[in-house]
């Protein structure tokens, strides 16, 4: 009977796709993705405040300030999230995306009320919370540690 001989001292890792990118690529992506997302969000917010009118300096400034705030909040959730319980982690992501959508909705039309914006934000955040919580719940062990 033949047995496969181990080629190295490492234990084989099963159960997930191979990691084909280097650590440097992951580090760059952790900053580049939120930055690009924030710029898109800032542009979207600035476009909503124009109502189809001309681009002004205040409009561009509003877009960049919105992008900076979104980037800071995204990076904050990304930094704090892994250190809190899965429920709080999922709530932070749902609150960020729900409030971001509600803010864009409030800027999109002149007739939208605060209640309508908040309702849309909650209607978006609740199922997002459920989906993110399910993902974190299924990717952690019983003690709450991530399975990698």
TAVEN-V30071 format. One record per residue. N is the residue number from 1. RES is the residue in three letters. PSI is psi as a letter, one per 30 degrees, with the letter a starting at -180 (* if undefined). D_CENTER is the distance of its C-alpha to the mean C-alpha in Angstrom with 1 decimal. Layout:
BEGIN
n=N res=RES psi=PSI d_center=D_CENTER
n=N res=RES psi=PSI d_center=D_CENTER
END
This chain:
BEGIN
n=1 res=UNK psi=k d_center=51.9
n=2 res=UNK psi=k d_center=49.4
n=3 res=UNK psi=k d_center=46.3
n=4 res=UNK psi=k d_center=43.5
n=5 res=UNK psi=k d_center=43.7
n=6 res=UNK psi=k d_center=40.6
n=7 res=UNK psi=f d_center=39.8
n=8 res=UNK psi=l d_center=37.9
n=9 res=UNK psi=f d_center=37.3
n=10 res=UNK psi=k d_center=33.7
n=11 res=UNK psi=k d_center=32.8
n=12 res=UNK psi=k d_center=31.3
n=13 res=UNK psi=k d_center=27.8
n=14 res=UNK psi=l d_center=27.4
n=15 res=UNK psi=g d_center=24.8
n=16 res=UNK psi=l d_center=22.0
n=17 res=UNK psi=l d_center=21.7
n=18 res=UNK psi=k d_center=23.0
n=19 res=UNK psi=j d_center=20.9
n=20 res=UNK psi=f d_center=22.3
n=21 res=UNK psi=l d_center=20.5
n=22 res=UNK psi=l d_center=21.7
n=23 res=UNK psi=e d_center=20.2
n=24 res=UNK psi=e d_center=20.4
n=25 res=UNK psi=e d_center=18.4
n=26 res=UNK psi=e d_center=15.5
n=27 res=UNK psi=e d_center=15.9
n=28 res=UNK psi=e d_center=15.9
n=29 res=UNK psi=e d_center=12.8
n=30 res=UNK psi=f d_center=10.8
n=31 res=UNK psi=e d_center=12.0
n=32 res=UNK psi=e d_center=12.6
n=33 res=UNK psi=e d_center=9.5
n=34 res=UNK psi=e d_center=7.7
n=35 res=UNK psi=e d_center=11.3
n=36 res=UNK psi=e d_center=11.9
n=37 res=UNK psi=e d_center=9.0
n=38 res=UNK psi=e d_center=10.4
n=39 res=UNK psi=e d_center=13.8
n=40 res=UNK psi=e d_center=13.4
n=41 res=UNK psi=e d_center=12.1
n=42 res=UNK psi=e d_center=15.1
n=43 res=UNK psi=e d_center=17.4
n=44 res=UNK psi=e d_center=16.6
n=45 res=UNK psi=e d_center=17.3
n=46 res=UNK psi=e d_center=20.4
n=47 res=UNK psi=e d_center=21.6
n=48 res=UNK psi=e d_center=21.4
n=49 res=UNK psi=f d_center=23.5
n=50 res=UNK psi=f d_center=26.1
n=51 res=UNK psi=h d_center=27.2
n=52 res=UNK psi=g d_center=28.6
n=53 res=UNK psi=a d_center=30.6
n=54 res=UNK psi=l d_center=31.0
n=55 res=UNK psi=k d_center=28.5
n=56 res=UNK psi=l d_center=29.5
n=57 res=UNK psi=e d_center=28.8
n=58 res=UNK psi=e d_center=27.3
n=59 res=UNK psi=e d_center=25.0
n=60 res=UNK psi=e d_center=23.8
n=61 res=UNK psi=e d_center=23.5
n=62 res=UNK psi=e d_center=21.5
n=63 res=UNK psi=e d_center=19.0
n=64 res=UNK psi=e d_center=18.7
n=65 res=UNK psi=e d_center=18.5
n=66 res=UNK psi=e d_center=15.7
n=67 res=UNK psi=e d_center=13.8
n=68 res=UNK psi=e d_center=14.8
n=69 res=UNK psi=e d_center=13.7
n=70 res=UNK psi=e d_center=10.2
n=71 res=UNK psi=e d_center=10.0
n=72 res=UNK psi=e d_center=11.7
n=73 res=UNK psi=e d_center=9.6
n=74 res=UNK psi=e d_center=6.3
n=75 res=UNK psi=e d_center=8.8
n=76 res=UNK psi=e d_center=10.5
n=77 res=UNK psi=e d_center=8.0
n=78 res=UNK psi=e d_center=7.7
n=79 res=UNK psi=e d_center=11.4
n=80 res=UNK psi=e d_center=12.5
n=81 res=UNK psi=e d_center=10.7
n=82 res=UNK psi=f d_center=13.0
n=83 res=UNK psi=g d_center=16.0
n=84 res=UNK psi=l d_center=16.0
n=85 res=UNK psi=l d_center=17.0
n=86 res=UNK psi=e d_center=14.9
n=87 res=UNK psi=e d_center=15.6
n=88 res=UNK psi=e d_center=14.3
n=89 res=UNK psi=e d_center=11.2
n=90 res=UNK psi=e d_center=10.4
n=91 res=UNK psi=e d_center=11.7
n=92 res=UNK psi=e d_center=9.5
n=93 res=UNK psi=e d_center=6.2
n=94 res=UNK psi=e d_center=8.7
n=95 res=UNK psi=e d_center=10.3
n=96 res=UNK psi=e d_center=7.7
n=97 res=UNK psi=e d_center=7.2
n=98 res=UNK psi=e d_center=10.9
n=99 res=UNK psi=e d_center=12.2
n=100 res=UNK psi=e d_center=10.6
n=101 res=UNK psi=e d_center=12.3
n=102 res=UNK psi=e d_center=15.3
n=103 res=UNK psi=e d_center=15.8
n=104 res=UNK psi=e d_center=15.9
n=105 res=UNK psi=e d_center=18.3
n=106 res=UNK psi=f d_center=20.4
n=107 res=UNK psi=f d_center=20.9
n=108 res=UNK psi=f d_center=21.8
n=109 res=UNK psi=l d_center=25.2
n=110 res=UNK psi=f d_center=27.9
n=111 res=UNK psi=g d_center=28.8
n=112 res=UNK psi=k d_center=25.6
n=113 res=UNK psi=l d_center=26.0
n=114 res=UNK psi=e d_center=23.7
n=115 res=UNK psi=e d_center=24.3
n=116 res=UNK psi=e d_center=23.2
n=117 res=UNK psi=e d_center=19.9
n=118 res=UNK psi=e d_center=19.3
n=119 res=UNK psi=e d_center=20.4
n=120 res=UNK psi=e d_center=18.1
n=121 res=UNK psi=e d_center=15.1
n=122 res=UNK psi=e d_center=16.5
n=123 res=UNK psi=f d_center=17.4
n=124 res=UNK psi=e d_center=13.9
n=125 res=UNK psi=e d_center=12.3
n=126 res=UNK psi=e d_center=15.1
n=127 res=UNK psi=f d_center=14.8
n=128 res=UNK psi=e d_center=11.1
n=129 res=UNK psi=e d_center=12.0
n=130 res=UNK psi=e d_center=14.8
n=131 res=UNK psi=e d_center=13.1
n=132 res=UNK psi=e d_center=10.6
n=133 res=UNK psi=e d_center=13.6
n=134 res=UNK psi=e d_center=15.8
n=135 res=UNK psi=e d_center=13.8
n=136 res=UNK psi=e d_center=13.9
n=137 res=UNK psi=e d_center=17.5
n=138 res=UNK psi=f d_center=18.7
n=139 res=UNK psi=g d_center=17.4
n=140 res=UNK psi=l d_center=19.1
n=141 res=UNK psi=a d_center=22.9
n=142 res=UNK psi=f d_center=25.0
n=143 res=UNK psi=f d_center=24.6
n=144 res=UNK psi=g d_center=20.8
n=145 res=UNK psi=k d_center=20.4
n=146 res=UNK psi=k d_center=18.0
n=147 res=UNK psi=j d_center=20.0
n=148 res=UNK psi=* d_center=19.6
END
